[in-house]
Amino acid sequence: MRTIYSMLGVVALVIAALLTFGFMSIDQTRPAIAPSVTVSGGQAPAFRADVANVQVGTEQKVIEVPKVEVQKPAGAPTNTPAQ
């Protein structure tokens, strides 16, 4: 499978090179015309949805936050800025 993809890639590169250097040209000989389509009748769907009533608000609360203390181990170097 990988070999087929490799060969297709090489063919695409060769065709691109031929087109780029002018050894091959592709010209359109007949314009394309879209087919005519007629649609009649039909109806779009209708929906009705009963949803819950949601109310959003705010309230003041006091929340206790634990106090965290960090202690350096004994003998640890201190990081002081150089002057």
PDB file of N, CA, C and O in Angstrom:
ATOM      1  N   MET A   1       0.828  -1.186   0.000  1.00  0.00           N
ATOM      2  CA  MET A   1       0.000   0.000   0.000  1.00  0.00           C
ATOM      3  C   MET A   1       0.878   1.257   0.000  1.00  0.00           C
ATOM      4  O   MET A   1       0.586   2.236  -0.687  1.00  0.00           O
ATOM      5  N   ARG A   2       1.954   1.205   0.784  1.00  0.00           N
ATOM      6  CA  ARG A   2       2.857   2.338   0.833  1.00  0.00           C
ATOM      7  C   ARG A   2       3.532   2.560  -0.514  1.00  0.00           C
ATOM      8  O   ARG A   2       3.810   3.694  -0.902  1.00  0.00           O
ATOM      9  N   THR A   3       3.790   1.470  -1.218  1.00  0.00           N
ATOM     10  CA  THR A   3       4.426   1.564  -2.536  1.00  0.00           C
ATOM     11  C   THR A   3       3.503   2.264  -3.529  1.00  0.00           C
ATOM     12  O   THR A   3       3.954   3.070  -4.343  1.00  0.00           O
ATOM     13  N   ILE A   4       2.216   1.954  -3.459  1.00  0.00           N
ATOM     14  CA  ILE A   4       1.251   2.589  -4.368  1.00  0.00           C
ATOM     15  C   ILE A   4       1.183   4.088  -4.108  1.00  0.00           C
ATOM     16  O   ILE A   4       1.166   4.885  -5.046  1.00  0.00           O
ATOM     17  N   TYR A   5       1.144   4.473  -2.829  1.00  0.00           N
ATOM     18  CA  TYR A   5       1.106   5.901  -2.496  1.00  0.00           C
ATOM     19  C   TYR A   5       2.385   6.596  -2.952  1.00  0.00           C
ATOM     20  O   TYR A   5       2.342   7.733  -3.423  1.00  0.00           O
ATOM     21  N   SER A   6       3.514   5.922  -2.814  1.00  0.00           N
ATOM     22  CA  SER A   6       4.786   6.508  -3.258  1.00  0.00           C
ATOM     23  C   SER A   6       4.790   6.703  -4.769  1.00  0.00           C
ATOM     24  O   SER A   6       5.233   7.739  -5.265  1.00  0.00           O
ATOM     25  N   MET A   7       4.297   5.706  -5.499  1.00  0.00           N
ATOM     26  CA  MET A   7       4.260   5.815  -6.962  1.00  0.00           C
ATOM     27  C   MET A   7       3.309   6.923  -7.400  1.00  0.00           C
ATOM     28  O   MET A   7       3.624   7.674  -8.323  1.00  0.00           O
ATOM     29  N   LEU A   8       2.154   7.035  -6.756  1.00  0.00           N
ATOM     30  CA  LEU A   8       1.219   8.110  -7.093  1.00  0.00           C
ATOM     31  C   LEU A   8       1.826   9.477  -6.803  1.00  0.00           C
ATOM     32  O   LEU A   8       1.608  10.427  -7.556  1.00  0.00           O
ATOM     33  N   GLY A   9       2.583   9.582  -5.721  1.00  0.00           N
ATOM     34  CA  GLY A   9       3.256  10.839  -5.395  1.00  0.00           C
ATOM     35  C   GLY A   9       4.292  11.212  -6.435  1.00  0.00           C
ATOM     36  O   GLY A   9       4.397  12.374  -6.827  1.00  0.00           O
ATOM     37  N   VAL A  10       5.061  10.221  -6.884  1.00  0.00           N
ATOM     38  CA  VAL A  10       6.076  10.480  -7.913  1.00  0.00           C
ATOM     39  C   VAL A  10       5.409  10.904  -9.216  1.00  0.00           C
ATOM     40  O   VAL A  10       5.877  11.835  -9.871  1.00  0.00           O
ATOM     41  N   VAL A  11       4.325  10.237  -9.602  1.00  0.00           N
ATOM     42  CA  VAL A  11       3.600  10.595 -10.829  1.00  0.00           C
ATOM     43  C   VAL A  11       3.064  12.019 -10.727  1.00  0.00           C
ATOM     44  O   VAL A  11       3.145  12.785 -11.687  1.00  0.00           O
ATOM     45  N   ALA A  12       2.514  12.379  -9.558  1.00  0.00           N
ATOM     46  CA  ALA A  12       1.997  13.736  -9.381  1.00  0.00           C
ATOM     47  C   ALA A  12       3.116  14.766  -9.494  1.00  0.00           C
ATOM     48  O   ALA A  12       2.924  15.826 -10.090  1.00  0.00           O
ATOM     49  N   LEU A  13       4.281  14.462  -8.928  1.00  0.00           N
ATOM     50  CA  LEU A  13       5.412  15.387  -9.031  1.00  0.00           C
ATOM     51  C   LEU A  13       5.903  15.526 -10.476  1.00  0.00           C
ATOM     52  O   LEU A  13       6.252  16.624 -10.910  1.00  0.00           O
ATOM     53  N   VAL A  14       5.930  14.426 -11.211  1.00  0.00           N
ATOM     54  CA  VAL A  14       6.357  14.472 -12.608  1.00  0.00           C
ATOM     55  C   VAL A  14       5.382  15.308 -13.427  1.00  0.00           C
ATOM     56  O   VAL A  14       5.807  16.130 -14.239  1.00  0.00           O
ATOM     57  N   ILE A  15       4.093  15.112 -13.229  1.00  0.00           N
ATOM     58  CA  ILE A  15       3.089  15.893 -13.969  1.00  0.00           C
ATOM     59  C   ILE A  15       3.205  17.368 -13.611  1.00  0.00           C
ATOM     60  O   ILE A  15       3.122  18.226 -14.489  1.00  0.00           O
ATOM     61  N   ALA A  16       3.399  17.675 -12.317  1.00  0.00           N
ATOM     62  CA  ALA A  16       3.550  19.075 -11.906  1.00  0.00           C
ATOM     63  C   ALA A  16       4.785  19.694 -12.552  1.00  0.00           C
ATOM     64  O   ALA A  16       4.745  20.847 -12.982  1.00  0.00           O
ATOM     65  N   ALA A  17       5.884  18.940 -12.625  1.00  0.00           N
ATOM     66  CA  ALA A  17       7.099  19.460 -13.256  1.00  0.00           C
ATOM     67  C   ALA A  17       6.881  19.690 -14.752  1.00  0.00           C
ATOM     68  O   ALA A  17       7.318  20.705 -15.294  1.00  0.00           O
ATOM     69  N   LEU A  18       6.212  18.758 -15.414  1.00  0.00           N
ATOM     70  CA  LEU A  18       5.943  18.922 -16.849  1.00  0.00           C
ATOM     71  C   LEU A  18       5.081  20.152 -17.105  1.00  0.00           C
ATOM     72  O   LEU A  18       5.333  20.897 -18.053  1.00  0.00           O
ATOM     73  N   LEU A  19       4.076  20.369 -16.278  1.00  0.00           N
ATOM     74  CA  LEU A  19       3.227  21.552 -16.435  1.00  0.00           C
ATOM     75  C   LEU A  19       4.008  22.831 -16.157  1.00  0.00           C
ATOM     76  O   LEU A  19       3.841  23.826 -16.861  1.00  0.00           O
ATOM     77  N   THR A  20       4.858  22.808 -15.135  1.00  0.00           N
ATOM     78  CA  THR A  20       5.618  23.995 -14.758  1.00  0.00           C
ATOM     79  C   THR A  20       6.582  24.424 -15.860  1.00  0.00           C
ATOM     80  O   THR A  20       6.688  25.612 -16.164  1.00  0.00           O
ATOM     81  N   PHE A  21       7.282  23.469 -16.455  1.00  0.00           N
ATOM     82  CA  PHE A  21       8.287  23.800 -17.460  1.00  0.00           C
ATOM     83  C   PHE A  21       7.717  23.897 -18.873  1.00  0.00           C
ATOM     84  O   PHE A  21       8.470  24.129 -19.819  1.00  0.00           O
ATOM     85  N   GLY A  22       6.415  23.726 -19.038  1.00  0.00           N
ATOM     86  CA  GLY A  22       5.780  23.930 -20.328  1.00  0.00           C
ATOM     87  C   GLY A  22       5.873  22.755 -21.275  1.00  0.00           C
ATOM     88  O   GLY A  22       5.561  22.913 -22.455  1.00  0.00           O
ATOM     89  N   PHE A  23       6.281  21.599 -20.826  1.00  0.00           N
ATOM     90  CA  PHE A  23       6.336  20.424 -21.692  1.00  0.00           C
ATOM     91  C   PHE A  23       4.950  19.814 -21.896  1.00  0.00           C
ATOM     92  O   PHE A  23       4.740  19.022 -22.814  1.00  0.00           O
ATOM     93  N   MET A  24       4.005  20.192 -21.027  1.00  0.00           N
ATOM     94  CA  MET A  24       2.653  19.648 -21.124  1.00  0.00           C
ATOM     95  C   MET A  24       1.690  20.765 -20.757  1.00  0.00           C
ATOM     96  O   MET A  24       1.951  21.539 -19.836  1.00  0.00           O
ATOM     97  N   SER A  25       0.594  20.849 -21.464  1.00  0.00           N
ATOM     98  CA  SER A  25      -0.426  21.847 -21.128  1.00  0.00           C
ATOM     99  C   SER A  25      -1.799  21.192 -21.178  1.00  0.00           C
ATOM    100  O   SER A  25      -2.052  20.288 -21.975  1.00  0.00           O
ATOM    101  N   ILE A  26      -2.664  21.666 -20.315  1.00  0.00           N
ATOM    102  CA  ILE A  26      -4.028  21.137 -20.263  1.00  0.00           C
ATOM    103  C   ILE A  26      -4.960  22.313 -20.539  1.00  0.00           C
ATOM    104  O   ILE A  26      -4.935  23.312 -19.821  1.00  0.00           O
ATOM    105  N   ASP A  27      -5.780  22.190 -21.578  1.00  0.00           N
ATOM    106  CA  ASP A  27      -6.712  23.246 -21.956  1.00  0.00           C
ATOM    107  C   ASP A  27      -8.137  22.705 -21.873  1.00  0.00           C
ATOM    108  O   ASP A  27      -8.403  21.555 -22.223  1.00  0.00           O
ATOM    109  N   GLN A  28      -9.038  23.550 -21.407  1.00  0.00           N
ATOM    110  CA  GLN A  28     -10.444  23.174 -21.314  1.00  0.00           C
ATOM    111  C   GLN A  28     -11.080  23.335 -22.687  1.00  0.00           C
ATOM    112  O   GLN A  28     -10.969  24.399 -23.296  1.00  0.00           O
ATOM    113  N   THR A  29     -11.747  22.290 -23.184  1.00  0.00           N
ATOM    114  CA  THR A  29     -12.331  22.337 -24.521  1.00  0.00           C
ATOM    115  C   THR A  29     -13.839  22.540 -24.497  1.00  0.00           C
ATOM    116  O   THR A  29     -14.427  22.910 -25.513  1.00  0.00           O
ATOM    117  N   ARG A  30     -14.466  22.306 -23.362  1.00  0.00           N
ATOM    118  CA  ARG A  30     -15.913  22.465 -23.274  1.00  0.00           C
ATOM    119  C   ARG A  30     -16.249  22.928 -21.861  1.00  0.00           C
ATOM    120  O   ARG A  30     -15.762  22.332 -20.900  1.00  0.00           O
ATOM    121  N   PRO A  31     -17.068  23.974 -21.699  1.00  0.00           N
ATOM    122  CA  PRO A  31     -17.394  24.451 -20.351  1.00  0.00           C
ATOM    123  C   PRO A  31     -18.354  23.491 -19.642  1.00  0.00           C
ATOM    124  O   PRO A  31     -19.141  22.791 -20.281  1.00  0.00           O
ATOM    125  N   ALA A  32     -18.273  23.474 -18.339  1.00  0.00           N
ATOM    126  CA  ALA A  32     -19.172  22.638 -17.539  1.00  0.00           C
ATOM    127  C   ALA A  32     -20.479  23.376 -17.298  1.00  0.00           C
ATOM    128  O   ALA A  32     -20.487  24.596 -17.132  1.00  0.00           O
ATOM    129  N   ILE A  33     -21.567  22.652 -17.279  1.00  0.00           N
ATOM    130  CA  ILE A  33     -22.890  23.220 -17.021  1.00  0.00           C
ATOM    131  C   ILE A  33     -23.531  22.401 -15.912  1.00  0.00           C
ATOM    132  O   ILE A  33     -23.602  21.175 -15.995  1.00  0.00           O
ATOM    133  N   ALA A  34     -23.996  23.085 -14.874  1.00  0.00           N
ATOM    134  CA  ALA A  34     -24.641  22.401 -13.761  1.00  0.00           C
ATOM    135  C   ALA A  34     -26.008  21.885 -14.205  1.00  0.00           C
ATOM    136  O   ALA A  34     -26.687  22.547 -14.991  1.00  0.00           O
ATOM    137  N   PRO A  35     -26.417  20.737 -13.725  1.00  0.00           N
ATOM    138  CA  PRO A  35     -27.723  20.216 -14.112  1.00  0.00           C
ATOM    139  C   PRO A  35     -28.849  21.056 -13.505  1.00  0.00           C
ATOM    140  O   PRO A  35     -28.697  21.632 -12.428  1.00  0.00           O
ATOM    141  N   SER A  36     -29.970  21.116 -14.209  1.00  0.00           N
ATOM    142  CA  SER A  36     -31.110  21.868 -13.679  1.00  0.00           C
ATOM    143  C   SER A  36     -31.933  20.954 -12.778  1.00  0.00           C
ATOM    144  O   SER A  36     -32.219  19.807 -13.122  1.00  0.00           O
ATOM    145  N   VAL A  37     -32.302  21.484 -11.628  1.00  0.00           N
ATOM    146  CA  VAL A  37     -33.049  20.705 -10.635  1.00  0.00           C
ATOM    147  C   VAL A  37     -34.244  21.534 -10.225  1.00  0.00           C
ATOM    148  O   VAL A  37     -34.108  22.724  -9.941  1.00  0.00           O
ATOM    149  N   THR A  38     -35.421  20.917 -10.189  1.00  0.00           N
ATOM    150  CA  THR A  38     -36.615  21.614  -9.719  1.00  0.00           C
ATOM    151  C   THR A  38     -37.108  20.950  -8.447  1.00  0.00           C
ATOM    152  O   THR A  38     -37.149  19.724  -8.340  1.00  0.00           O
ATOM    153  N   VAL A  39     -37.476  21.773  -7.495  1.00  0.00           N
ATOM    154  CA  VAL A  39     -37.974  21.279  -6.205  1.00  0.00           C
ATOM    155  C   VAL A  39     -39.320  21.920  -5.960  1.00  0.00           C
ATOM    156  O   VAL A  39     -39.480  23.129  -6.127  1.00  0.00           O
ATOM    157  N   SER A  40     -40.278  21.124  -5.568  1.00  0.00           N
ATOM    158  CA  SER A  40     -41.593  21.682  -5.270  1.00  0.00           C
ATOM    159  C   SER A  40     -42.143  20.994  -4.029  1.00  0.00           C
ATOM    160  O   SER A  40     -41.813  19.846  -3.730  1.00  0.00           O
ATOM    161  N   GLY A  41     -42.987  21.725  -3.318  1.00  0.00           N
ATOM    162  CA  GLY A  41     -43.610  21.163  -2.121  1.00  0.00           C
ATOM    163  C   GLY A  41     -42.636  21.103  -0.951  1.00  0.00           C
ATOM    164  O   GLY A  41     -41.573  21.724  -0.962  1.00  0.00           O
ATOM    165  N   GLY A  42     -43.027  20.352   0.036  1.00  0.00           N
ATOM    166  CA  GLY A  42     -42.196  20.201   1.221  1.00  0.00           C
ATOM    167  C   GLY A  42     -42.599  21.173   2.309  1.00  0.00           C
ATOM    168  O   GLY A  42     -43.375  22.099   2.074  1.00  0.00           O
ATOM    169  N   GLN A  43     -42.071  20.959   3.492  1.00  0.00           N
ATOM    170  CA  GLN A  43     -42.400  21.812   4.622  1.00  0.00           C
ATOM    171  C   GLN A  43     -41.256  21.736   5.623  1.00  0.00           C
ATOM    172  O   GLN A  43     -40.717  20.663   5.894  1.00  0.00           O
ATOM    173  N   ALA A  44     -40.897  22.892   6.165  1.00  0.00           N
ATOM    174  CA  ALA A  44     -39.857  22.932   7.179  1.00  0.00           C
ATOM    175  C   ALA A  44     -40.434  22.418   8.501  1.00  0.00           C
ATOM    176  O   ALA A  44     -41.613  22.646   8.773  1.00  0.00           O
ATOM    177  N   PRO A  45     -39.654  21.743   9.318  1.00  0.00           N
ATOM    178  CA  PRO A  45     -40.166  21.233  10.591  1.00  0.00           C
ATOM    179  C   PRO A  45     -40.402  22.363  11.583  1.00  0.00           C
ATOM    180  O   PRO A  45     -39.764  23.414  11.510  1.00  0.00           O
ATOM    181  N   ALA A  46     -41.329  22.133  12.515  1.00  0.00           N
ATOM    182  CA  ALA A  46     -41.625  23.098  13.567  1.00  0.00           C
ATOM    183  C   ALA A  46     -41.335  22.433  14.910  1.00  0.00           C
ATOM    184  O   ALA A  46     -41.537  21.230  15.074  1.00  0.00           O
ATOM    185  N   PHE A  47     -40.853  23.239  15.880  1.00  0.00           N
ATOM    186  CA  PHE A  47     -40.510  22.717  17.194  1.00  0.00           C
ATOM    187  C   PHE A  47     -41.104  23.609  18.269  1.00  0.00           C
ATOM    188  O   PHE A  47     -41.254  24.815  18.076  1.00  0.00           O
ATOM    189  N   ARG A  48     -41.438  23.014  19.391  1.00  0.00           N
ATOM    190  CA  ARG A  48     -41.846  23.757  20.572  1.00  0.00           C
ATOM    191  C   ARG A  48     -41.124  23.135  21.745  1.00  0.00           C
ATOM    192  O   ARG A  48     -41.161  21.918  21.922  1.00  0.00           O
ATOM    193  N   ALA A  49     -40.467  23.953  22.547  1.00  0.00           N
ATOM    194  CA  ALA A  49     -39.696  23.430  23.672  1.00  0.00           C
ATOM    195  C   ALA A  49     -40.137  24.120  24.955  1.00  0.00           C
ATOM    196  O   ALA A  49     -40.198  25.347  25.023  1.00  0.00           O
ATOM    197  N   ASP A  50     -40.439  23.327  25.961  1.00  0.00           N
ATOM    198  CA  ASP A  50     -40.745  23.839  27.294  1.00  0.00           C
ATOM    199  C   ASP A  50     -39.512  23.593  28.156  1.00  0.00           C
ATOM    200  O   ASP A  50     -39.152  22.450  28.439  1.00  0.00           O
ATOM    201  N   VAL A  51     -38.876  24.682  28.566  1.00  0.00           N
ATOM    202  CA  VAL A  51     -37.641  24.559  29.330  1.00  0.00           C
ATOM    203  C   VAL A  51     -37.830  25.125  30.723  1.00  0.00           C
ATOM    204  O   VAL A  51     -38.766  25.888  30.965  1.00  0.00           O
ATOM    205  N   ALA A  52     -36.942  24.753  31.648  1.00  0.00           N
ATOM    206  CA  ALA A  52     -37.029  25.207  33.027  1.00  0.00           C
ATOM    207  C   ALA A  52     -36.661  26.680  33.132  1.00  0.00           C
ATOM    208  O   ALA A  52     -35.910  27.198  32.306  1.00  0.00           O
ATOM    209  N   ASN A  53     -37.188  27.350  34.145  1.00  0.00           N
ATOM    210  CA  ASN A  53     -36.876  28.742  34.410  1.00  0.00           C
ATOM    211  C   ASN A  53     -35.678  28.769  35.361  1.00  0.00           C
ATOM    212  O   ASN A  53     -35.774  28.290  36.491  1.00  0.00           O
ATOM    213  N   VAL A  54     -34.564  29.319  34.914  1.00  0.00           N
ATOM    214  CA  VAL A  54     -33.347  29.359  35.713  1.00  0.00           C
ATOM    215  C   VAL A  54     -33.049  30.804  36.078  1.00  0.00           C
ATOM    216  O   VAL A  54     -33.003  31.680  35.215  1.00  0.00           O
ATOM    217  N   GLN A  55     -32.844  31.043  37.394  1.00  0.00           N
ATOM    218  CA  GLN A  55     -32.492  32.382  37.853  1.00  0.00           C
ATOM    219  C   GLN A  55     -31.104  32.324  38.472  1.00  0.00           C
ATOM    220  O   GLN A  55     -30.793  31.422  39.251  1.00  0.00           O
ATOM    221  N   VAL A  56     -30.281  33.290  38.117  1.00  0.00           N
ATOM    222  CA  VAL A  56     -28.905  33.342  38.602  1.00  0.00           C
ATOM    223  C   VAL A  56     -28.734  34.599  39.432  1.00  0.00           C
ATOM    224  O   VAL A  56     -29.200  35.673  39.051  1.00  0.00           O
ATOM    225  N   GLY A  57     -28.053  34.463  40.586  1.00  0.00           N
ATOM    226  CA  GLY A  57     -27.827  35.616  41.446  1.00  0.00           C
ATOM    227  C   GLY A  57     -26.519  35.463  42.203  1.00  0.00           C
ATOM    228  O   GLY A  57     -25.787  34.491  42.013  1.00  0.00           O
ATOM    229  N   THR A  58     -26.231  36.434  43.066  1.00  0.00           N
ATOM    230  CA  THR A  58     -25.026  36.392  43.878  1.00  0.00           C
ATOM    231  C   THR A  58     -25.393  36.577  45.336  1.00  0.00           C
ATOM    232  O   THR A  58     -26.452  37.121  45.650  1.00  0.00           O
ATOM    233  N   GLU A  59     -24.516  36.124  46.235  1.00  0.00           N
ATOM    234  CA  GLU A  59     -24.705  36.349  47.664  1.00  0.00           C
ATOM    235  C   GLU A  59     -23.341  36.449  48.319  1.00  0.00           C
ATOM    236  O   GLU A  59     -22.370  35.862  47.842  1.00  0.00           O
ATOM    237  N   GLN A  60     -23.271  37.197  49.417  1.00  0.00           N
ATOM    238  CA  GLN A  60     -22.026  37.404  50.138  1.00  0.00           C
ATOM    239  C   GLN A  60     -21.810  36.257  51.121  1.00  0.00           C
ATOM    240  O   GLN A  60     -22.724  35.912  51.870  1.00  0.00           O
ATOM    241  N   LYS A  61     -20.618  35.662  51.132  1.00  0.00           N
ATOM    242  CA  LYS A  61     -20.266  34.598  52.074  1.00  0.00           C
ATOM    243  C   LYS A  61     -18.840  34.813  52.546  1.00  0.00           C
ATOM    244  O   LYS A  61     -18.006  35.342  51.812  1.00  0.00           O
ATOM    245  N   VAL A  62     -18.566  34.399  53.775  1.00  0.00           N
ATOM    246  CA  VAL A  62     -17.215  34.438  54.310  1.00  0.00           C
ATOM    247  C   VAL A  62     -16.723  33.005  54.362  1.00  0.00           C
ATOM    248  O   VAL A  62     -17.346  32.137  54.974  1.00  0.00           O
ATOM    249  N   ILE A  63     -15.588  32.771  53.707  1.00  0.00           N
ATOM    250  CA  ILE A  63     -15.027  31.430  53.639  1.00  0.00           C
ATOM    251  C   ILE A  63     -13.669  31.457  54.325  1.00  0.00           C
ATOM    252  O   ILE A  63     -12.824  32.293  54.005  1.00  0.00           O
ATOM    253  N   GLU A  64     -13.461  30.543  55.267  1.00  0.00           N
ATOM    254  CA  GLU A  64     -12.179  30.461  55.946  1.00  0.00           C
ATOM    255  C   GLU A  64     -11.190  29.713  55.062  1.00  0.00           C
ATOM    256  O   GLU A  64     -11.468  28.627  54.554  1.00  0.00           O
ATOM    257  N   VAL A  65     -10.022  30.337  54.896  1.00  0.00           N
ATOM    258  CA  VAL A  65      -8.973  29.753  54.079  1.00  0.00           C
ATOM    259  C   VAL A  65      -7.846  29.326  55.005  1.00  0.00           C
ATOM    260  O   VAL A  65      -7.416  30.113  55.848  1.00  0.00           O
ATOM    261  N   PRO A  66      -7.356  28.097  54.869  1.00  0.00           N
ATOM    262  CA  PRO A  66      -6.286  27.667  55.770  1.00  0.00           C
ATOM    263  C   PRO A  66      -5.004  28.460  55.537  1.00  0.00           C
ATOM    264  O   PRO A  66      -4.686  28.832  54.407  1.00  0.00           O
ATOM    265  N   LYS A  67      -4.273  28.713  56.623  1.00  0.00           N
ATOM    266  CA  LYS A  67      -3.021  29.447  56.539  1.00  0.00           C
ATOM    267  C   LYS A  67      -1.904  28.447  56.277  1.00  0.00           C
ATOM    268  O   LYS A  67      -1.795  27.432  56.965  1.00  0.00           O
ATOM    269  N   VAL A  68      -1.066  28.742  55.270  1.00  0.00           N
ATOM    270  CA  VAL A  68       0.021  27.850  54.898  1.00  0.00           C
ATOM    271  C   VAL A  68       1.335  28.543  55.225  1.00  0.00           C
ATOM    272  O   VAL A  68       1.560  29.681  54.814  1.00  0.00           O
ATOM    273  N   GLU A  69       2.198  27.862  55.961  1.00  0.00           N
ATOM    274  CA  GLU A  69       3.516  28.393  56.281  1.00  0.00           C
ATOM    275  C   GLU A  69       4.558  27.480  55.660  1.00  0.00           C
ATOM    276  O   GLU A  69       4.449  26.256  55.721  1.00  0.00           O
ATOM    277  N   VAL A  70       5.572  28.097  55.059  1.00  0.00           N
ATOM    278  CA  VAL A  70       6.643  27.342  54.427  1.00  0.00           C
ATOM    279  C   VAL A  70       7.925  27.627  55.189  1.00  0.00           C
ATOM    280  O   VAL A  70       8.304  28.784  55.373  1.00  0.00           O
ATOM    281  N   GLN A  71       8.583  26.580  55.627  1.00  0.00           N
ATOM    282  CA  GLN A  71       9.846  26.738  56.353  1.00  0.00           C
ATOM    283  C   GLN A  71      10.939  26.020  55.575  1.00  0.00           C
ATOM    284  O   GLN A  71      10.754  24.898  55.104  1.00  0.00           O
ATOM    285  N   LYS A  72      12.068  26.684  55.450  1.00  0.00           N
ATOM    286  CA  LYS A  72      13.199  26.078  54.760  1.00  0.00           C
ATOM    287  C   LYS A  72      13.879  25.089  55.693  1.00  0.00           C
ATOM    288  O   LYS A  72      13.917  25.308  56.904  1.00  0.00           O
ATOM    289  N   PRO A  73      14.411  24.016  55.152  1.00  0.00           N
ATOM    290  CA  PRO A  73      15.129  23.074  55.997  1.00  0.00           C
ATOM    291  C   PRO A  73      16.419  23.697  56.528  1.00  0.00           C
ATOM    292  O   PRO A  73      16.970  24.621  55.929  1.00  0.00           O
ATOM    293  N   ALA A  74      16.883  23.184  57.643  1.00  0.00           N
ATOM    294  CA  ALA A  74      18.103  23.706  58.259  1.00  0.00           C
ATOM    295  C   ALA A  74      19.286  23.515  57.316  1.00  0.00           C
ATOM    296  O   ALA A  74      19.445  22.440  56.737  1.00  0.00           O
ATOM    297  N   GLY A  75      20.104  24.526  57.156  1.00  0.00           N
ATOM    298  CA  GLY A  75      21.283  24.451  56.327  1.00  0.00           C
ATOM    299  C   GLY A  75      21.023  24.752  54.862  1.00  0.00           C
ATOM    300  O   GLY A  75      21.944  24.653  54.051  1.00  0.00           O
ATOM    301  N   ALA A  76      19.821  25.111  54.501  1.00  0.00           N
ATOM    302  CA  ALA A  76      19.514  25.418  53.110  1.00  0.00           C
ATOM    303  C   ALA A  76      20.041  26.803  52.764  1.00  0.00           C
ATOM    304  O   ALA A  76      19.913  27.718  53.576  1.00  0.00           O
ATOM    305  N   PRO A  77      20.633  26.989  51.581  1.00  0.00           N
ATOM    306  CA  PRO A  77      21.155  28.316  51.216  1.00  0.00           C
ATOM    307  C   PRO A  77      20.005  29.300  50.987  1.00  0.00           C
ATOM    308  O   PRO A  77      18.921  28.925  50.540  1.00  0.00           O
ATOM    309  N   THR A  78      20.269  30.541  51.300  1.00  0.00           N
ATOM    310  CA  THR A  78      19.260  31.563  51.078  1.00  0.00           C
ATOM    311  C   THR A  78      19.517  32.216  49.739  1.00  0.00           C
ATOM    312  O   THR A  78      20.668  32.429  49.356  1.00  0.00           O
ATOM    313  N   ASN A  79      18.475  32.526  49.042  1.00  0.00           N
ATOM    314  CA  ASN A  79      18.577  33.192  47.740  1.00  0.00           C
ATOM    315  C   ASN A  79      18.417  34.679  47.956  1.00  0.00           C
ATOM    316  O   ASN A  79      17.296  35.178  48.064  1.00  0.00           O
ATOM    317  N   THR A  80      19.521  35.386  48.019  1.00  0.00           N
ATOM    318  CA  THR A  80      19.457  36.843  48.161  1.00  0.00           C
ATOM    319  C   THR A  80      19.995  37.444  46.879  1.00  0.00           C
ATOM    320  O   THR A  80      20.952  36.919  46.309  1.00  0.00           O
ATOM    321  N   PRO A  81      19.400  38.539  46.410  1.00  0.00           N
ATOM    322  CA  PRO A  81      19.875  39.156  45.172  1.00  0.00           C
ATOM    323  C   PRO A  81      21.272  39.738  45.348  1.00  0.00           C
ATOM    324  O   PRO A  81      21.591  40.306  46.392  1.00  0.00           O
ATOM    325  N   ALA A  82      22.103  39.592  44.318  1.00  0.00           N
ATOM    326  CA  ALA A  82      23.474  40.137  44.337  1.00  0.00           C
ATOM    327  C   ALA A  82      23.431  41.623  44.091  1.00  0.00           C
ATOM    328  O   ALA A  82      22.624  42.119  43.305  1.00  0.00           O
ATOM    329  N   GLN A  83      24.324  42.335  44.783  1.00  0.00           N
ATOM    330  CA  GLN A  83      24.362  43.794  44.620  1.00  0.00           C
ATOM    331  C   GLN A  83      25.630  44.216  43.948  1.00  0.00           C
ATOM    332  O   GLN A  83      25.842  45.408  43.725  1.00  0.00           O
TER     333      GLN A  83
END
